[in-house]
Amino acid sequence: MRHQRILPFAARKSGQTANCRAALAPVAQSFPVIRYLPRLLSQPCLDFIIFPLVPQDRKSYRLIGYADTSFLVSLYLPDVHSPVAWAAMKSRPYLYLTPLHELELVNAIQLAVFRKLIRRTEAKAVLRNFESDRGGVFALTPIPIESYAGAEQLARRHTSTLGTRSLDILQVATALVLKPDVFFTFDDRQRRLARAERLRVLPKL
């Protein structure tokens, strides 16, 4: 399973293009990089790179994870967190994927087009990567009905102190029902909510 990956778009706005390759170097050492494609974007670090995300053999997965949308976005729309997200996949987690994940990820990809961070052709390539992963990387599952009542209880317990949003609460509530080994997120409020509910949160930031 091979995927096209665009190197961090954050570098385009920050001007730190010189640091892109250095940031990616540990990931390149961890994954069997196949080859670099010709540059598709103007900045020198914004090439495409192709490498396998995770193996398709489910027996090789070491743990079951629940990734919130911030983590998935960093996997498929490279940003400052992408090297950490890609490195986290070395643990070969098998990730739950709900309709909420799919809605938020697809919307994030289309928002990137709207904000002119990527072209429509690049968005289509990212969506193809995601579609090819659906049957191998992800455990497709509906949102458990218990998640909604659980989310309301989480809102009563934590929103007044953590300021969490409704969909973020629903993500954590769903994880609590599904009981993954790890909850993956880069969102600060979601990290605090998940930890308050004693979920194991990664990556460590």
N, CA, C and O of each residue as an XYZ file, in Angstrom:
820
protein
N       0.851     -1.188      0.000
C       0.000      0.000      0.000
C       0.888      1.238      0.000
O       1.633      1.458      0.955
N       0.824      2.042     -1.040
C       1.697      3.206     -1.161
C       0.865      4.469     -1.276
O      -0.229      4.463     -1.841
N       1.396      5.544     -0.734
C       0.631      6.778     -0.645
C       1.468      7.975     -1.053
O       2.672      8.003     -0.799
N       0.857      8.954     -1.675
C       1.509     10.222     -1.927
C       1.306     11.122     -0.721
O       0.187     11.264     -0.230
N       2.365     11.718     -0.252
C       2.287     12.614      0.894
C       2.877     13.967      0.501
O       3.928     14.017     -0.138
N       2.227     15.044      0.867
C       2.719     16.386      0.617
C       3.417     16.859      1.880
O       2.858     16.744      2.971
N       4.612     17.382      1.758
C       5.329     17.832      2.935
C       4.685     19.093      3.511
O       3.876     19.734      2.840
N       5.039     19.459      4.761
C       4.228     20.408      5.527
C       3.884     21.726      4.846
O       4.770     22.474      4.432
N       2.584     22.002      4.736
C       2.114     23.262      4.196
C       2.397     24.407      5.155
O       2.492     25.558      4.728
N       2.534     24.108      6.458
C       2.816     25.169      7.429
C       4.090     25.906      7.058
O       4.221     27.100      7.325
N       5.029     25.198      6.441
C       6.285     25.831      6.052
C       6.054     26.919      5.014
O       6.789     27.905      4.964
N       5.020     26.736      4.180
C       4.751     27.722      3.141
C       4.408     29.072      3.767
O       4.814     30.116      3.257
N       3.661     29.050      4.869
C       3.217     30.297      5.480
C       4.255     30.849      6.450
O       4.388     32.063      6.603
N       5.001     29.936      7.113
C       5.953     30.397      8.114
C       7.274     30.826      7.495
O       8.051     31.548      8.120
N       7.531     30.381      6.261
C       8.800     30.700      5.628
C       9.931     29.790      6.063
O      11.083     30.028      5.699
N       9.632     28.744      6.840
C      10.674     27.860      7.350
C      10.882     26.669      6.429
O      11.019     25.539      6.897
N      10.906     26.912      5.121
C      11.041     25.803      4.185
C      12.359     25.073      4.348
O      12.447     23.880      4.058
N      13.384     25.775      4.809
C      14.690     25.137      4.945
C      14.673     24.041      6.003
O      15.509     23.138      5.977
N      13.724     24.116      6.932
C      13.673     23.147      8.009
C      12.794     21.943      7.687
O      12.729     20.999      8.475
N      12.112     21.964      6.529
C      11.174     20.891      6.223
C      11.861     19.542      6.140
O      11.415     18.570      6.749
N      12.945     19.487      5.385
C      13.610     18.196      5.211
C      14.215     17.707      6.521
O      14.219     16.507      6.797
N      14.721     18.631      7.323
C      15.279     18.233      8.613
C      14.197     17.656      9.511
O      14.432     16.687     10.233
N      12.992     18.261      9.464
C      11.894     17.771     10.295
C      11.436     16.393      9.839
O      11.015     15.570     10.652
N      11.520     16.145      8.534
C      11.058     14.871      7.993
C      12.099     13.765      8.104
O      11.758     12.588      7.987
N      13.354     14.117      8.326
C      14.440     13.127      8.301
C      14.206     11.935      9.226
O      14.407     10.799      8.798
N      13.781     12.151     10.500
C      13.553     10.985     11.357
C      12.478     10.067     10.814
O      12.576      8.849     10.963
N      11.439     10.634     10.179
C      10.387      9.819      9.612
C      10.900      9.043      8.415
O      10.564      7.872      8.234
N      11.717      9.697      7.595
C      12.283      9.030      6.420
C      13.146      7.840      6.832
O      13.210      6.841      6.115
N      13.807      7.942      7.983
C      14.629      6.835      8.467
C      13.761      5.700      9.000
O      14.156      4.535      8.958
N      12.558      6.053      9.509
C      11.701      5.052     10.123
C      10.881      4.268      9.104
O      10.542      3.108      9.339
N      10.561      4.893      7.980
C       9.759      4.256      6.958
C      10.617      3.981      5.731
O      11.544      4.739      5.443
N      10.323      2.909      5.005
C      11.075      2.620      3.777
C      10.657      3.575      2.670
O       9.727      3.293      1.915
N      11.342      4.699      2.577
C      11.005      5.681      1.559
C      11.260      5.087      0.182
O      12.320      4.513     -0.066
N      10.296      5.224     -0.705
C      10.437      4.640     -2.029
C      11.181      5.589     -2.965
O      12.228      5.235     -3.506
N      10.635      6.810     -3.160
C      11.323      7.757     -4.024
C      10.644      9.115     -3.888
O       9.514      9.212     -3.409
N      11.342     10.157     -4.314
C      10.765     11.490     -4.383
C      10.223     11.731     -5.787
O      10.859     11.389     -6.784
N       9.048     12.319     -5.841
C       8.487     12.727     -7.123
C       8.969     14.131     -7.457
O       9.446     14.841     -6.572
N       8.855     14.546     -8.710
C       9.207     15.926     -9.050
C       8.372     16.914     -8.256
O       7.247     16.610     -7.858
N       8.921     18.085     -8.028
C       8.217     19.097     -7.248
C       6.909     19.479     -7.928
O       6.851     19.712     -9.136
N       5.841     19.536     -7.091
C       4.546     19.972     -7.606
C       4.180     21.353     -7.082
O       3.237     21.983     -7.563
N       4.934     21.814     -6.093
C       4.684     23.124     -5.514
C       5.945     23.961     -5.625
O       7.024     23.430     -5.888
N       5.818     25.253     -5.428
C       6.929     26.164     -5.711
C       8.033     26.103     -4.669
O       9.203     26.253     -5.021
N       7.703     25.886     -3.382
C       8.729     25.900     -2.352
C       9.596     24.644     -2.440
O       9.091     23.573     -2.778
N      10.889     24.758     -2.143
C      11.796     23.624     -2.332
C      11.473     22.426     -1.466
O      11.794     21.298     -1.842
N      10.838     22.634     -0.299
C      10.558     21.506      0.577
C       9.197     20.888      0.331
O       8.891     19.838      0.897
N       8.385     21.498     -0.485
C       7.028     21.006     -0.666
C       6.958     20.031     -1.836
O       6.231     20.245     -2.806
N       7.731     18.960     -1.719
C       7.695     17.888     -2.708
C       6.611     16.890     -2.315
O       5.943     17.035     -1.291
N       6.460     15.883     -3.153
C       5.686     14.714     -2.747
C       6.664     13.610     -2.350
O       7.755     13.496     -2.907
N       6.255     12.814     -1.388
C       7.064     11.668     -0.981
C       6.138     10.461     -0.924
O       4.986     10.587     -0.509
N       6.620      9.309     -1.329
C       5.785      8.111     -1.316
C       6.385      7.105     -0.338
O       7.572      6.787     -0.411
N       5.548      6.604      0.581
C       5.977      5.520      1.461
C       4.754      4.815      2.009
O       3.679      5.413      2.069
N       4.887      3.551      2.413
C       3.760      2.845      3.002
C       3.411      3.454      4.356
O       4.299      3.755      5.153
N       2.113      3.636      4.614
C       1.705      4.173      5.909
C       1.803      3.101      6.983
O       2.525      3.276      7.965
N       1.097      2.009      6.813
C       1.185      0.859      7.719
C       0.920     -0.398      6.898
O       0.338     -0.311      5.816
N       1.332     -1.559      7.388
C       1.093     -2.793      6.633
C      -0.386     -3.150      6.626
O      -1.136     -2.724      7.504
N      -0.808     -3.940      5.628
C      -2.199     -4.328      5.524
C      -2.535     -5.553      6.358
O      -3.712     -5.801      6.616
N      -1.563     -6.317      6.782
C      -1.803     -7.516      7.568
C      -2.259     -7.124      8.969
O      -1.463     -6.580      9.735
N      -3.503     -7.379      9.324
C      -4.042     -6.927     10.606
C      -3.368     -7.592     11.798
O      -3.370     -7.042     12.899
N      -2.788     -8.776     11.584
C      -2.110     -9.442     12.687
C      -0.890     -8.664     13.160
O      -0.421     -8.856     14.282
N      -0.381     -7.789     12.306
C       0.815     -7.031     12.662
C       0.500     -5.804     13.504
O       1.424     -5.167     14.011
N      -0.785     -5.446     13.674
C      -1.127     -4.285     14.483
C      -0.932     -4.613     15.948
O      -1.349     -5.669     16.423
N      -0.296     -3.697     16.656
C       0.075     -3.947     18.042
C      -0.946     -3.429     19.042
O      -0.969     -3.872     20.190
N      -1.798     -2.487     18.616
C      -2.781     -1.941     19.527
C      -3.956     -1.374     18.754
O      -3.873     -1.145     17.547
N      -5.052     -1.150     19.467
C      -6.236     -0.529     18.901
C      -6.255      0.930     19.351
O      -6.169      1.214     20.546
N      -6.364      1.844     18.406
C      -6.344      3.261     18.741
C      -7.606      3.966     18.297
O      -8.314      3.514     17.397
N      -7.870      5.086     18.949
C      -8.944      5.994     18.524
C      -8.276      7.331     18.251
O      -7.737      7.959     19.162
N      -8.311      7.761     17.013
C      -7.682      9.021     16.636
C      -8.759     10.076     16.432
O      -9.735      9.837     15.720
N      -8.590     11.232     17.046
C      -9.535     12.299     16.766
C      -9.196     12.909     15.407
O      -8.202     12.538     14.783
N     -10.024     13.838     14.959
C      -9.851     14.371     13.614
C      -8.557     15.160     13.457
O      -7.980     15.185     12.370
N      -8.091     15.808     14.532
C      -6.842     16.568     14.423
C      -5.683     15.652     14.057
O      -4.801     16.047     13.295
N      -5.674     14.445     14.584
C      -4.614     13.486     14.273
C      -4.746     12.990     12.836
O      -3.751     12.891     12.118
N      -5.968     12.680     12.418
C      -6.176     12.209     11.050
C      -5.817     13.277     10.027
O      -5.239     12.976      8.983
N      -6.158     14.519     10.329
C      -5.827     15.609      9.415
C      -4.313     15.706      9.239
O      -3.831     15.929      8.128
N      -3.563     15.540     10.325
C      -2.106     15.614     10.231
C      -1.516     14.431      9.461
O      -0.422     14.537      8.906
N      -2.235     13.307      9.425
C      -1.789     12.177      8.616
C      -1.987     12.432      7.125
O      -1.149     12.064      6.302
N      -3.102     13.063      6.794
C      -3.468     13.181      5.389
C      -3.264     14.567      4.792
O      -3.116     14.697      3.576
N      -3.254     15.610      5.631
C      -2.957     16.965      5.174
C      -1.773     17.467      5.973
O      -1.964     18.109      7.006
N      -0.570     17.200      5.535
C       0.622     17.485      6.325
C       0.693     18.909      6.866
O       0.421     19.882      6.163
N       1.069     18.993      8.143
C       1.203     20.269      8.840
C       2.358     20.133      9.824
O       3.165     19.213      9.694
N       2.454     21.017     10.793
C       3.576     20.968     11.732
C       3.571     19.697     12.572
O       4.615     19.292     13.083
N       2.406     19.059     12.722
C       2.319     17.834     13.526
C       2.539     16.565     12.713
O       2.639     15.480     13.286
N       2.615     16.677     11.398
C       2.645     15.478     10.565
C       3.819     14.537     10.839
O       3.601     13.327     10.905
N       5.057     15.030     11.001
C       6.140     14.084     11.312
C       5.873     13.269     12.570
O       6.199     12.083     12.623
N       5.279     13.900     13.588
C       4.959     13.180     14.822
C       3.844     12.162     14.579
O       3.893     11.042     15.086
N       2.840     12.563     13.799
C       1.742     11.643     13.494
C       2.243     10.437     12.705
O       1.880      9.300     13.005
N       3.080     10.689     11.689
C       3.600      9.581     10.895
C       4.470      8.659     11.744
O       4.411      7.437     11.601
N       5.281      9.247     12.633
C       6.116      8.423     13.499
C       5.266      7.594     14.451
O       5.627      6.463     14.777
N       4.130      8.149     14.904
C       3.246      7.400     15.809
C       2.687      6.155     15.139
O       2.364      5.177     15.813
N       2.572      6.186     13.815
C       2.049      5.025     13.108
C       3.043      3.869     13.082
O       2.699      2.765     12.659
N       4.268      4.112     13.530
C       5.234      3.013     13.667
C       4.738      1.960     14.644
O       5.099      0.788     14.533
N       3.903      2.373     15.609
C       3.369      1.416     16.575
C       2.277      0.538     15.975
O       1.740     -0.343     16.647
N       1.951      0.782     14.704
C       0.995     -0.020     13.951
C      -0.369     -0.102     14.629
O      -0.894     -1.198     14.827
N      -0.944      1.029     14.984
C      -2.275      0.981     15.586
C      -3.343      0.685     14.545
O      -3.243      1.112     13.395
N      -4.342     -0.034     14.953
C      -5.532     -0.250     14.127
C      -6.555      0.749     14.630
O      -6.990      0.650     15.777
N      -6.952      1.708     13.807
C      -7.705      2.869     14.264
C      -9.200      2.722     13.991
O      -9.615      2.333     12.900
N      -9.994      3.041     15.005
C     -11.432      3.134     14.799
C     -11.741      4.288     13.857
O     -11.098      5.336     13.923
N     -12.718      4.102     12.985
C     -13.158      5.159     12.086
C     -14.674      5.201     12.080
O     -15.327      4.238     11.679
N     -15.236      6.328     12.530
C     -16.688      6.506     12.576
C     -17.135      7.455     11.462
O     -16.295      8.112     10.848
N     -18.432      7.539     11.191
C     -18.913      8.530     10.215
C     -18.539      9.963     10.584
O     -18.362     10.797      9.696
N     -18.415     10.261     11.869
C     -17.998     11.600     12.278
C     -16.573     11.888     11.827
O     -16.282     12.986     11.352
N     -15.682     10.909     11.971
C     -14.317     11.061     11.466
C     -14.327     11.380      9.974
O     -13.651     12.302      9.517
N     -15.103     10.604      9.228
C     -15.111     10.773      7.775
C     -15.634     12.145      7.373
O     -15.079     12.793      6.485
N     -16.702     12.584      8.031
C     -17.248     13.906      7.739
C     -16.224     14.993      8.020
O     -16.001     15.864      7.178
N     -15.597     14.955      9.191
C     -14.674     16.020      9.572
C     -13.407     15.999      8.719
O     -12.876     17.054      8.374
N     -12.919     14.806      8.376
C     -11.711     14.735      7.555
C     -11.981     15.238      6.141
O     -11.208     16.033      5.606
N     -13.070     14.779      5.537
C     -13.401     15.241      4.190
C     -13.615     16.752      4.187
O     -13.171     17.440      3.268
N     -14.288     17.268      5.204
C     -14.513     18.705      5.280
C     -13.195     19.461      5.429
O     -13.020     20.525      4.835
N     -12.268     18.919      6.218
C     -10.958     19.563      6.396
C     -10.192     19.613      5.083
O      -9.529     20.606      4.783
N     -10.282     18.542      4.300
C      -9.603     18.513      3.006
C     -10.193     19.566      2.072
O      -9.457     20.277      1.387
N     -11.516     19.665      2.045
C     -12.153     20.647      1.177
C     -11.907     22.079      1.667
O     -11.808     23.000      0.856
N     -11.810     22.270      2.981
C     -11.462     23.591      3.511
C     -10.048     23.987      3.087
O      -9.782     25.162      2.834
N      -9.143     23.013      3.008
C      -7.784     23.312      2.560
C      -7.789     23.809      1.120
O      -6.990     24.671      0.757
N      -8.688     23.269      0.298
C      -8.829     23.770     -1.067
C      -9.376     25.194     -1.040
O      -8.869     26.075     -1.734
N     -10.405     25.411     -0.241
C     -11.023     26.738     -0.145
C     -10.009     27.790      0.292
O     -10.016     28.917     -0.201
N      -9.132     27.403      1.231
C      -8.130     28.334      1.743
C      -6.889     28.396      0.867
O      -5.924     29.085      1.197
N      -6.914     27.673     -0.257
C      -5.823     27.678     -1.234
C      -4.516     27.127     -0.660
O      -3.428     27.543     -1.057
N      -4.639     26.198      0.265
C      -3.466     25.489      0.783
C      -3.073     24.336     -0.139
O      -1.897     23.987     -0.246
N      -4.065     23.753     -0.798
C      -3.805     22.693     -1.764
C      -4.692     22.920     -2.986
O      -5.677     23.656     -2.931
N      -4.318     22.268     -4.094
C      -5.118     22.336     -5.305
C      -6.190     21.245     -5.278
O      -6.117     20.315     -4.474
N      -7.166     21.363     -6.147
C      -8.223     20.358     -6.207
C      -7.665     18.984     -6.584
O      -8.119     17.962     -6.072
N      -6.688     18.969     -7.474
C      -6.087     17.695     -7.860
C      -5.376     17.043     -6.679
O      -5.398     15.821     -6.532
N      -4.748     17.861     -5.839
C      -4.075     17.339     -4.645
C      -5.094     16.828     -3.638
O      -4.869     15.810     -2.983
N      -6.217     17.534     -3.514
C      -7.280     17.085     -2.611
C      -7.804     15.720     -3.054
O      -8.071     14.854     -2.221
N      -7.951     15.530     -4.368
C      -8.416     14.242     -4.868
C      -7.415     13.138     -4.547
O      -7.804     12.015     -4.226
N      -6.119     13.458     -4.634
C      -5.094     12.472     -4.312
C      -5.140     12.104     -2.830
O      -4.997     10.934     -2.474
N      -5.339     13.102     -1.968
C      -5.436     12.845     -0.534
C      -6.649     11.970     -0.238
O      -6.558     11.029      0.550
N      -7.774     12.272     -0.862
C      -8.981     11.473     -0.655
C      -8.789     10.043     -1.142
O      -9.306      9.106     -0.534
N      -8.048      9.868     -2.238
C      -7.761      8.502     -2.702
C      -6.909      7.755     -1.685
O      -7.128      6.569     -1.440
N      -5.927      8.455     -1.085
C      -5.119      7.825     -0.036
C      -6.001      7.349      1.107
O      -5.874      6.226      1.593
N      -6.899      8.239      1.521
C      -7.795      7.907      2.631
C      -8.690      6.722      2.270
O      -8.857      5.806      3.075
N      -9.260      6.733      1.078
C     -10.135      5.643      0.668
C      -9.389      4.317      0.624
O      -9.939      3.280      0.995
N      -8.143      4.345      0.172
C      -7.377      3.102      0.101
C      -7.034      2.569      1.486
O      -6.796      1.372      1.647
N      -7.007      3.444      2.485
C      -6.697      3.031      3.853
C      -7.913      2.502      4.604
O      -7.756      1.831      5.624
N      -9.115      2.789      4.124
C     -10.315      2.508      4.910
C     -10.440      1.036      5.279
O     -10.904      0.710      6.372
N     -10.032      0.146      4.383
C     -10.184     -1.271      4.669
C      -8.992     -1.916      5.339
O      -9.055     -3.088      5.710
N      -7.892     -1.172      5.505
C      -6.706     -1.765      6.087
C      -6.252     -1.120      7.367
O      -5.926     -1.817      8.328
N      -6.221      0.203      7.404
C      -5.740      0.926      8.580
C      -6.841      1.091      9.612
O      -6.569      1.142     10.811
N      -8.100      1.175      9.146
C      -9.197      1.565     10.024
C     -10.165      0.428     10.300
O     -10.407     -0.434      9.454
N     -10.716      0.453     11.518
C     -11.828     -0.412     11.895
C     -13.095      0.421     11.747
O     -13.396      1.252     12.603
N     -13.838      0.200     10.664
C     -15.033      0.990     10.406
C     -16.115      0.636     11.419
O     -16.456     -0.534     11.597
N     -16.649      1.652     12.078
C     -17.645      1.401     13.115
C     -18.622      2.562     13.196
O     -18.221      3.713     13.025
N     -19.897      2.284     13.453
C     -20.845      3.384     13.673
C     -20.585      4.013     15.039
O     -19.918      3.426     15.892
N     -21.114      5.198     15.229
C     -21.030      5.817     16.549
C     -21.979      5.067     17.475
O     -23.178      5.028     17.200
N     -21.492      4.469     18.564
C     -22.387      3.736     19.469
C     -23.467      4.653     20.033
O     -23.196      5.815     20.337
N     -24.660      4.151     20.172
C     -25.760      4.967     20.664
C     -25.480      5.493     22.068
O     -25.963      6.560     22.448
N     -24.696      4.734     22.837
C     -24.372      5.167     24.200
C     -23.504      6.414     24.228
O     -23.424      7.103     25.245
N     -22.856      6.698     23.111
C     -21.946      7.842     23.067
C     -22.666      9.166     23.317
O     -22.096     10.083     23.907
N     -23.908      9.263     22.873
C     -24.618     10.535     22.979
C     -24.959     10.871     24.426
O     -24.771     12.006     24.865
N     -25.458      9.889     25.162
C     -25.725     10.121     26.584
C     -24.420     10.365     27.329
O     -24.352     11.202     28.229
N     -23.388      9.626     26.943
C     -22.091      9.831     27.578
C     -21.541     11.211     27.304
O     -20.933     11.823     28.182
N     -21.747     11.713     26.088
C     -21.267     13.047     25.747
C     -21.965     14.115     26.582
O     -21.341     15.089     27.003
N     -23.248     13.931     26.815
C     -23.962     14.902     27.652
C     -23.395     14.923     29.064
O     -23.240     15.986     29.664
N     -23.088     13.743     29.591
C     -22.504     13.688     30.927
C     -21.118     14.334     30.975
O     -20.772     15.012     31.942
N     -20.329     14.115     29.918
C     -19.017     14.760     29.853
C     -19.164     16.277     29.799
O     -18.397     17.003     30.431
N     -20.147     16.750     29.048
C     -20.368     18.194     28.970
C     -20.710     18.767     30.338
O     -20.213     19.831     30.706
N     -21.546     18.079     31.084
C     -21.918     18.541     32.421
C     -20.724     18.560     33.365
O     -20.611     19.439     34.219
N     -19.824     17.573     33.204
C     -18.692     17.471     34.130
C     -17.538     18.404     33.774
O     -16.845     18.894     34.666
N     -17.320     18.660     32.465
C     -16.038     19.266     32.084
C     -16.091     20.568     31.278
O     -15.132     21.340     31.309
N     -17.173     20.828     30.567
C     -17.153     21.967     29.637
C     -16.956     23.300     30.338
O     -16.294     24.188     29.802
N     -17.519     23.449     31.523
C     -17.396     24.734     32.230
C     -15.958     25.028     32.636
O     -15.610     26.187     32.862
N     -15.121     24.009     32.732
C     -13.722     24.222     33.119
C     -12.750     24.061     31.949
O     -11.702     24.707     31.925
N     -13.092     23.197     30.969
C     -12.179     22.936     29.851
C     -12.563     23.672     28.578
O     -11.724     23.851     27.695
N     -13.811     24.099     28.466
C     -14.243     24.812     27.269
C     -14.311     23.955     26.027
O     -14.119     24.462     24.922
N     -14.580     22.669     26.177
C     -14.605     21.752     25.039
C     -15.855     21.964     24.179
O     -16.909     22.374     24.665
N     -15.696     21.667     22.881
C     -16.784     21.814     21.919
C     -17.579     20.514     21.811
O     -17.099     19.443     22.182
N     -18.807     20.630     21.292
C     -19.717     19.484     21.274
C     -19.139     18.287     20.521
O     -19.166     17.167     21.030
N     -18.613     18.515     19.308
C     -18.108     17.391     18.530
C     -16.859     16.779     19.151
O     -16.630     15.575     19.033
N     -16.049     17.606     19.816
C     -14.884     17.067     20.523
C     -15.328     16.184     21.686
O     -14.739     15.136     21.948
N     -16.369     16.625     22.372
C     -16.901     15.821     23.480
C     -17.426     14.494     22.951
O     -17.217     13.448     23.565
N     -18.113     14.540     21.803
C     -18.651     13.305     21.231
C     -17.529     12.352     20.832
O     -17.682     11.138     20.964
N     -16.417     12.873     20.352
C     -15.281     12.008     20.024
C     -14.771     11.277     21.265
O     -14.553     10.066     21.231
N     -14.585     12.001     22.340
C     -14.091     11.381     23.573
C     -15.118     10.409     24.130
O     -14.757      9.323     24.585
N     -16.387     10.781     24.102
C     -17.433      9.885     24.600
C     -17.468      8.588     23.805
O     -17.660      7.514     24.373
N     -17.284      8.684     22.497
C     -17.256      7.491     21.646
C     -16.055      6.619     21.986
O     -16.166      5.394     22.041
N     -14.911      7.249     22.211
C     -13.723      6.482     22.599
C     -13.938      5.758     23.928
O     -13.490      4.624     24.104
N     -14.615      6.409     24.846
C     -14.870      5.765     26.144
C     -15.746      4.527     25.997
O     -15.587      3.563     26.746
N     -16.664      4.544     25.041
C     -17.509      3.374     24.804
C     -16.714      2.274     24.097
O     -16.844      1.098     24.439
N     -15.897      2.650     23.119
C     -15.155      1.665     22.327
C     -13.933      1.109     23.053
O     -13.446      0.029     22.719
N     -13.438      1.852     24.051
C     -12.318      1.406     24.895
C     -11.052      1.060     24.099
O     -10.596     -0.083     24.145
N     -10.490      2.007     23.385
C      -9.229      1.757     22.675
C      -8.054      1.699     23.648
O      -8.161      2.111     24.803
N      -6.934      1.179     23.154
C      -5.713      1.187     23.970
C      -5.147      2.601     24.093
O      -4.574      2.961     25.121
N      -5.315      3.401     23.030
C      -4.707      4.729     22.970
C      -5.694      5.698     22.318
O      -6.433      5.327     21.406
N      -5.697      6.942     22.797
C      -6.455      8.025     22.174
C      -5.441      8.984     21.574
O      -4.660      9.600     22.299
N      -5.451      9.117     20.230
C      -4.501      9.980     19.529
C      -5.136     11.342     19.249
O      -6.225     11.411     18.679
N      -4.468     12.418     19.643
C      -4.972     13.752     19.356
C      -3.856     14.781     19.459
O      -2.899     14.609     20.214
N      -3.996     15.863     18.678
C      -3.126     17.028     18.816
C      -3.896     18.224     19.376
O      -3.314     19.288     19.586
N      -5.185     18.059     19.616
C      -6.027     19.140     20.106
C      -5.888     19.276     21.617
O      -6.123     18.319     22.355
N      -5.511     20.454     22.073
C      -5.199     20.642     23.493
C      -6.404     20.387     24.387
O      -6.285     19.681     25.389
N      -7.546     20.940     24.051
C      -8.725     20.748     24.898
C      -9.186     19.307     24.914
O      -9.621     18.793     25.944
N      -9.087     18.660     23.763
C      -9.472     17.260     23.699
C      -8.498     16.388     24.491
O      -8.905     15.409     25.117
N      -7.228     16.740     24.464
C      -6.242     16.014     25.269
C      -6.588     16.107     26.750
O      -6.551     15.114     27.476
N      -6.926     17.320     27.182
C      -7.253     17.504     28.602
C      -8.526     16.755     28.985
O      -8.607     16.182     30.072
N      -9.514     16.759     28.100
C     -10.751     16.031     28.383
C     -10.492     14.528     28.433
O     -10.967     13.846     29.341
N      -9.746     14.014     27.469
C      -9.458     12.577     27.442
C      -8.678     12.154     28.683
O      -8.954     11.107     29.269
N      -7.721     12.958     29.074
C      -6.946     12.630     30.276
C      -7.803     12.705     31.532
O      -7.639     11.909     32.456
N      -8.715     13.665     31.556
C      -9.618     13.768     32.719
C     -10.477     12.518     32.867
O     -10.893     12.161     33.969
N     -10.739     11.853     31.729
C     -11.512     10.618     31.749
C     -10.628      9.368     31.750
O     -11.101      8.253     31.534
N      -9.336      9.583     31.999
C      -8.366      8.504     32.193
C      -8.113      7.680     30.949
O      -7.810      6.491     31.039
N      -8.235      8.302     29.790
C      -7.777      7.652     28.574
C      -6.272      7.838     28.430
O      -5.729      8.853     28.864
N      -5.604      6.878     27.832
C      -4.183      7.012     27.544
C      -4.042      7.863     26.286
O      -4.506      7.468     25.216
N      -3.409      9.017     26.404
C      -3.351      9.987     25.309
C      -1.952     10.019     24.705
O      -0.956     10.126     25.421
N      -1.892      9.924     23.388
C      -0.661     10.066     22.619
C      -0.951     10.926     21.389
O      -2.114     11.070     21.014
N       0.062     11.496     20.756
C       1.472     11.525     21.138
C       1.701     12.431     22.355
O       0.886     13.300     22.662
N       2.814     12.208     23.029
C       3.187     13.078     24.139
C       3.799     14.345     23.569
O       4.783     14.301     22.831
N       3.209     15.457     23.918
C       3.701     16.750     23.399
C       4.389     17.542     24.484
O       4.864     18.649     24.233
